[in-house]
């Protein structure tokens, strides 16, 4: 009996999903657990694995089409097998047609050769397909050799450069190649959420610098001889959690003209991935020590980059931290992650001459940028919260004992 491939429910609020790409063609053999299609919800793109081994005997939902959660998007069975029920807008399936299709596929593919599965992100796979690029010819630079969207774009630029050399100059056409693509999937969701965030809240950003010279010295001392190294982000996250416990106004959400303040901290940590940005959530972050919090950050960040986060691991945050320090950015204006009322931006540490009495000393300064929703918080309590983070970072030993 044919097995349905169901549009899964990736989160409590998910009502429908979009088929981004079919990774298998109708008539192709499939092993149980093998990635068969890429779907997208409002928050993430994810591979669907085959529920059983067999043959993809029917594709019920085409690429870029949207279907309700729980509805079948395809069927797995045996060649020539009849499907008991198909969507009403699908053509009837007969044994003769399926047998003929299977025979035709067998002619085109008389033998099946084993090959190493290429690790590739859904966004990279889709872009390569739309541009006609052989994914097997690209060397991946992501984790464990995974091919990223940037790898495909580099290959596109390389091919465009080679093509440009063979074309005669034209006075009527621009010399620079232009690539146009539809905004879909995660990129579309991010665009809509960020635009909505700006349009529906009163955002204001304030900045401070924290002298982290002593913190860096402590970090070096703690990391000496340890396999698991504490990062600057770990210290900032710990400082933010402790400050949020004292300033619950910031540990809040704004929903339906109501401010919801929380006694526990569900900390979101923004992570850049191949096709956008995801925010894994460390639930009850205050219950972790510095080391425990660092382990949580590392584990969830790794899962985010590998695309293996579950939907529940990206929901329910009460405050978010985002960093551009690794990109060389000092101060910036982070955009709120609705419905949260606060987000902390972390910049690049720079060495700065600072007066200590009458003498100048070399000190390491960390830029901090706090964006808050002025509908829920005023400037003074927001600055007091940011000052609390600054004080924690400038006196780092207290973060290890609290």
N, C-alpha and C positions, 0 to 999 in steps of 0.2 A: 504494500500500500504506500502511495506517495506521501512523503513527509513535507509539511509546510515549513517554509522559512518565514518566520514571523518578524514584523517590525517590533523591536523590543522597547520597553519603557525604561528609559535611562534616568528618569527622575520623577519625583512625585508630581511635578507640574507639567510633564511632557504629555501632550495629547496627540501629536503627530510627528512624523519624521520624514526626512527627504533621502531618497536613494541618490547618493552622490556619484557612485560608480559601481558597475558590476565588474568584479575581478575574474569571473568565470563566464564563459559563453554557454548558451543553450546547447546541450548535447555533450558537454565536457564532463569528464569523470572527476569526482570530488572525494577527498578523504575527510572523515569526521574530524572536526576541530580546525580544518583548513579555512583561511580567510576566503569568503565567497563574495562579499560586497562591502562597500563603504557607505555608511549612513551618517546623517548629521541631525542633531537636535539643536536647541537654542544655544547650547553651551559648548558642544564638542563634536568632533567628527570621530567615528569609531568603526573599526572593522567588525563585521558580523561573521561568526564562525559557523561552519556547516554543522547542523545538529546530528546528521547521520552521513555515512558513506554512501555513494551511489552516483547517479548522473543528474545533472541539472536539466530536468525535462521540460521546465516551463519558467519563463520570466514574466511575472504578473504585473510588475511595476517597472516602468522604464526609468532610465537615468534622469535626474533633475525633477522627477515627479514626487509628490508628497502624498503620504497615506497615513491613516489613523493608526495609533498604537494597537497592536494585537491583530492587525490585518496581515494576510500573507503577501509577501512580495515575490515569492518564487516557490518552486517545488522540486524536491529531490526524490528520485525513484529509480526504476530500471528502464532502459531504452524501450520504447513502445508501450510503456505503462500508461493507462488511462487515468486521468485525474478526476476524482469524484465531483469536485466543485471548483469552478473558476469564477473570478469576478465577472459581473454581468456584461461588462464592456469588452470582454476578451472573446476571441474567436473560438468556436468549438474545436476540441482536440480529438482526433481519431487515432486509433492504433496504426492505421495505414500511414497517416501523415508522419507520426512519430517514428515509425519503422523506416520510412523513406529518408527522414532527416538523419536518423542514426546511421543509415547506410551511406549517405552522402558524406557525413563527417568521417566515417571509417575510411572512405576513399581518399579524403584529403589528409588524414592523419593515420597512415597504415601502421606506424610504430610510435611508441611513446618512449622518449629518452629521459633519464633522470638528470635533473640539473639542480644546482644549489639555489635555494630560494633567496631572492634579492630582498634585503631589508629596505623598505622605502616607506616614507610617510604618505598618508592619503593625499595631502595637498600636492606633494611632489609627483605622485603617480598620476593625478588628474591633470596637472599642468603638462607633464610629459606627453600624455595621451592627446591633449588638445593641440599641442604643438608638433605632433608627429615625431617625437624624439625617442630613440631606443633607450629604455631605462637601463638595460644591461650594459650599455656602453659608458655609463656614468660611474665615476668613483665617488662613493659616499664619504662625507666628512663628519656625519653625525655619530652618535654613540654606537659602538660595535659596527662601524661602517655603514650605518643607515643613510640612505640617500635622502637629502632634505630638499625643500623647495628652492633654497639658494643654490644648491648643486645643479638643479635643472636650469635655473636662470642663467648660471654661468655657462652652461653648455649652449643655451639659446644665444647668448651674446657671442660666443665663439663662432657658432655657425653663421650668425648674421654678419660678423666681421669677415669671414671667408667669402660669403656671398657678395658682400659689398665690393670686394676686390675684383670680382669678375664682371661687375656691371659698369657700363659706360656712364660718364657724368651726364646729368640732365639739368637743364635750366628750369624746367617746369615742375620738377618733383623735389621734395626736401631730401637732403642727403642722409639725414639721421633716421634710422628705422624706428618705427613706433609700434609698441605692443599694446593691444587693448584686450582686456579680459573682463568678464562679468563678475561682479562682486557677489559671491555666494558663500554658503557654509559658515564657518567660524568667523571669517573676515566680515561677512555681512552682519552677523550678530554683534560683533565688537563695535562695528560702525554705528549700528542702531543704538546700542547701550550707551556708548560714549556721547553721542549726540543728545540722547534723551537725558543723560546725566547733567549736561551743561544747560539744556533747555528748562529742566524741571527743578533745579535747585539754585540756591544763592551761594556760589562757591567763592571762597576767598583763601588766598595762600599767604602764609607768613614764613619767614626764614630765620634761622639761627645757625651759628657755628659752635660746635662742641670741641673743646680741647681734649683730644683723645691720646695725647702723648703717653700718659700713665696707663691708659687702657691697652695700647699697643705693646707696652713693656710687659704688662701682666699677661697678655695673650701669648707673647713669646715665651714667657716663663712657664705658663701652664702647658703650652704645646710641646715643650722640650721633652723629647723621648716618648711622646704619645703617638699612637697610630692615627687616632681620630683627632684632627686639628680643629680647634675653634676658629671661626671666621669672624670678621667684623660684623657681618649680618647677624650672627648668633648673638653678639653682645647687644646690638641695636634692638633685636627682637625681644631679648630679655628685659632691656630697659623699658621698652614700650609696654610690655605686659605689666610690669610693676607699676608704671605710671598710670596705666588704665585702671588698675584696681583702686587708685587714689582719686582718679578723675573719671567717674562713671558717666559724666555728661558726654565725654568723647566716645565712650564704649557704648554707643547707642545707634539706633536706626530711626529714620523718619518715614512713617508710613501712614497714609490717609489722615494727614494733619495731626498725627500723634507721634510723640517722641517716646521710644521704647528704650529704656536704659537697662543694662545687664550687669549682674554681679559677677558673672563668669566671662572670661575672655575667649572668644573664638577667633583666633588670629589668622587672617589671610596673608599669604606670601605670594606676590605676583611673580610668575615665572614665564620668561619668553620661550616660545616653542616655534616649530617650523612655520606654522600657518597662523600665528597670532600670539595671544597672551592668555594664560590660564591662571587661576588663583586657587591653589589648594589651601585647605583650611585645617589648622591645628586646633582641634576642639579642646576646650578647658586647658588652654595653654598655661594658665597660672599654676597648674598642679605639677608642672615639670621643673626640674632643676635646670641650671644652665646647660649641662651636658645632655640631659634628656630632651630639652627643647632643640638643641643643635642636632640631635639624632633625628627628631621628627622633621625638621626642616630639610635635612639631607635626603631622607627617605622619600618625602612627598615631592621634592624637586626632581629627584631622579625619575620617579613615576611619571611626573608631568612631561619631562623631556622624552620619555620613551612612549608616551601616549597611552599609558596603562592606568591612569587615574579613573576611579569609579565616580559616578555622578555625585554620590553623597559626600565625597571628599572635596567637592568644590562648592558646597552650599552652606549657608548659615553663618558666614563670617560677620563679626561685629566691628572689626577694624582691620585695615589692610596696610601692609608695608610694601613699597616698590623701590627698586634701586636702579640707578643708571651710572653708578660709580665705575663699574667695569668698562663702561663705554666712554669714560673720560669726562662725563658731565658733572658739573658742580651743583649749582642750583637749578631747579626746574619746577614746573607747576603740574603736579600729579592731578588726575581727574578722579573724582569720587567714584567709588564702586557702589552704586545704589543697592539697597536703601541706607547704607552706612553714612554716618555724618562726618567721618574723618578718615584721612589716608596720609601716611607719612612717606615722603620721598627722601631717599638717601643718596648723597652725591659722592664725588671723588675726594678722598683725603689728600690734602696738600700741605706741604711744609711752609710755615709762615713765620716771619720774625714777630715776636710778641714781647712787649715790655714786661719785665719782672722787676718792679721797682724802677731803678734808673738804668738797668741794663737790658739789652736785647737778647732774647734767647730763641732758639729754633724750636718751634712747637708744631705738632701735627693737628690740623684743624679739619673736622668733619662737617660738611654742609648738611643741614636738615631742612626740609621743606614740608610744612604741614598745611594741607588743604582741608577746610572744614565747611560745613553747611551753615551759613549764617542764619538760616531759619531756626536752627536748633541750638546754636552755640554763638556766644558773643566773643569779641576779640580778646577780652581779658582772660576768661577761663581757658580759651584756646592757647594763649601765650603761656599761661601758668602750666598747662599740660606739657607744652614743648620744652619749657624750662625744666620741668621735672625729668624729662628724658635726658636733657643736657647734663643735669646734675648727676644722674646715674652714670652716664658715660664718663664723666670727669672724675668720679669716685667709684671706679669699677669693682673694688673689692666687696662692696656691699651687695652687689648682684650675685656673688658666689655663695653668700651665706644666708640670703633671704629665701 
